[in-house]
Amino acid sequence: MLEDDEVETFRNVWHQVAGHKGHGNAPGFLMSPNGRLYKNISVHDTRGAREEEFYKRVFSDDNFSRFRDFIPTYYKTIPYLDARYIVLSDACHGFTVPCGSDIKVGTLEVCSLDRPEKHVEYQKKNHGIAPKLGFRFAGA
């Protein structure tokens, strides 16, 4: 659950390089001065649940501990406004002018569980780059 003083310190993330801008009245990302990033996860499809499960598993199951050094620390999932947010460490915390990128690693651009139209959208948008190179830049 959110602490009252935590909500009062939320700020919009001005240095977001990729990802969704949010759902409804709930912003896509929020940050707080304590170095935590609040990422809106979709409740309208399975992607949000899969992402939440990924973070929970990596930070609770020692079989996945080797990944922890390469991803933001997962703290918890909270309800806020009309959405759910996963609370992560903010890799840009403490930087005056952060410079980051979102690199997708792997040859699959969409999940087999996604709707078929999304596969076509990604192919048109990304020209099938990830299957050829094994990575792609989602934002920089």
N, C-alpha and C positions, 0 to 999 in steps of 0.2 A: 504494500500500500504506500501511497505517497505521503510524505511528511508535508505539513502546511508550509514550512519555510522553504522546502524544496521547490514547490510550485511557484512561489513568488520570485524565484531567481531564474526561471526558465528564460532562455533567449533563443531567437531563431538562429539557425546555422547559416551563416552567410557564405561559408566556403564549401558548400556541398558541391561535389563534382559529378555525381551520378545518382541514379535512384529516383524514386517517386517523390513527388512534392506533397503527398498526403492524401487523405480520404475525407471527404466532407469538410467539416469544420476543424478537423485535427491536422496540424502540420505534419509533414513527412519526418522531419528531424527537429529536435530541440536539444539544447545543451545547457549545462549548468556550470557555475563557477567551480564546482568541486571536481571537475574533470570527467564528468559522466555525460554520455550522449544517449538521447532517448530516440529510438528509431521506431517509427510507426510501422506495425506489421499488419498486413492485409487480413481482415476477417471475412472478406468476400470470396476467397478461394483458398486453396490448400497451400499456397506458397508461404503465407505467414506462419502457419502451423508447422510447416517443414523447417523453416528458418529457425523458429523458436526451439524446436526439438533438436536441431543441429547444435545450437549453442549449449542447451541444457546437457546434451549427451557429452560433448567435448569437455565440459567443465565438471562433470560428475562421474564419468567413467574413465578409469585410468588407462583403458585400452586405447583411448584417443588423446592421451595427455601430450603426445609429441606435437600436436597441432596448436597447442595453447600459446606457444611463442610467436605464432604467425598471424593470430587473429586478436581482435579486441577482447578484453576480459568481459565475460557475461556475469551480470550481477543478479538480475531478476526480471520478471515481466510484470507490468503494472497496467491497470486501466487508467485512462486519462481522456477527458472529453468524451467523444464517441468512438474511441479507438483503444487499441492495446499497443503498448510500447515495450520493446525489449530495452533494457538498460545495459549499456556497454561502456567500457573505458573509451575516452576520447583521445585518439592518437595525436590530435592536433592541439591538445590542451597545453597551455604555456607558451605557444608560439604566437608572436605578434602578427605575422603574415604567413600563415601556413600554406604549404604547397603540397598537394597530394594528388594521387591518381587512383582510379578504380580499375584494376586489372583483373579480368576474368581468366582463370587458368583452367585449361582442359579443352577437350575437343568437342564436347557437347554444348550447344548454345541454348538449348531448352530442355526441360525435363520431359520425360516420356508421359508424365501425368498431366502436362499442360494441354489445353484445348488445341485441336489441330490448326486453327487459324493462327495461333501464336507461332507455330513452327514456320508458316509461310511468311508472317510479318518479320521474324528474325532473319530469315534467309534474304528477303528483299533489303532490309535495313543494313545488315552486316556483310552481305555478299559472300556468306560462307567462309569467313576468314578463320574462325576458330578451328574448324575441322582441318584446315590446311596447315596452320601455324602452331596450334596447341594453346593459343592465348589470344586475347583481344583487349583493347583499351575501351572501357565503357565510359570513361570520363577522365579528363586530365586538366 
